[in-house]
Amino acid sequence: MENYNSKLNELIKEMPFYVKDYYRSKRASAYSLSTLYRYLLEYRRFFQWLIDNRLIKARKIEEITLSDLEKLPKKDIEAFLMRFREELFTKNPNNDHQSTLQRALASLKGLYRYLADESEDENGNSYIERNVMSRVNLKKKEKTLAYRAAHLEDRLFLGTETNDFLKFVKEDYHKSLSKRQEVSFNKNKERDLAILSLFLASGLRISELDSVDMDNFNIENLTMRVWRKEGLFDSVSIAPFAKPYLENYLSIRKSRYPTPEDVEPLFLAWYAKKSARISNATISKIVNKYSAAFKIRVTPHMLRHTLATRLYQVTSSQLVVSHQLGHSSTQATDLYTHITNTELKDALNKL
């Protein structure tokens, strides 16, 4: 939370007054800090593009006026999205980047919707009347749940693979390392195993895991309190198989990552000769490297999908899965019913 607050404070300084108003409004609505941070990054990208391409008179982001945004033609916004797509494709030509573009557009639509419908000036009027963003859309990739499930299934560690994966990291991963690499691995081994096991035993999002503090973590009851994506504080249960890995990490946490008494993060890393809260980027690298060595490179979100699928296999309850994942409804868990659905295959085998 402190880390996001610091980053947000720096970003918000660059913004025009109406973005600051939007930010305050969403903070009051309990938007998560990680979500607001991503939104502000998208606004900075869009505003800087307008300046660089001289589509407005302003030379600094904070100088961009409401009139500048209101008068933007649709073609300029489409040009921004096309250029952004080109930049993404140049960095990674093997991905169509549609979801990244959708997120960027969604954040901009949210800002324009606030300015046109939710804001209020001293006269009680909205900041702008013309919402050009409402006319801009990206075609969504249309895929059935069955297609998504089939694509996802190979990236999950189902059945015994969850424990096999953790055992591989604990006992076999080091065999392929150089002596120098093995020194680094041994220094962080307990921490890395604790992180992997916690993902697989709880289904946390990466932003939820890295924000857990010591006083919100109960190893005896195998529970923890986290800030959910929607800005809600939630209590999350942990599957018992993760307990030995978490206990091993806690036993070396203070000696391996020495910190002052007031340092609260559960997971730490050694940065610039001192311990600090582990970053999202470091957590992603941990998951990437171990999963690639074991089976296939996956993201932390794939480990969340693994927990959800395994939990549905055991309970056949979308309500239980949605509660564990922190969803407000069971609609988001429909995907897991397709991954575990064997009835169709059994029927086809009988033909």
Summary of the structure (lengths in Angstrom):
residues: 351
radius of gyration: 23.0
end to end distance: 56.5
largest distance: 71.2
contacts: 1001
relative contact order: 0.09
helix: 64%
strand: 6%
